[in-house]
Amino acid sequence: MLPELPPLPALTRAEAELIDGYLDVVDLLGRINPARSGDTYRGLRAAQALVSKAAALRDALALMHQRGESELHGPTLTRALRVLDGERRTARLTVPPGAD
């Protein structure tokens, strides 16, 4: 049986869209990462999708700014990222350790 995940912290709708958009972009960049194994077609498809996901991320930030949400609440957003497996997902963006 899987362990129960902690609840997401309370987020505004724009903050939730920011987190979702950020993780969408992270997932796509992880697929494009040339330091990871994979085929070029998968990377190409991810790169094509990245354009619209980056625009959605931009729109979420623009909405926050327009609503007067001028500050990102790091601790709250960090908790949300952790609940949504952000640490594992962002790890795919790094260069794997070498055998040097």
Secondary structure by P-SEA (a helix, b strand, c coil): ccccccccccccaaaaaaaaaaaaaaaaaaaacccccccaaaaaaaaaaaaaaaaaaaaaaaaaaaacccccaaaaaaaaaaaacccccccccccccccc
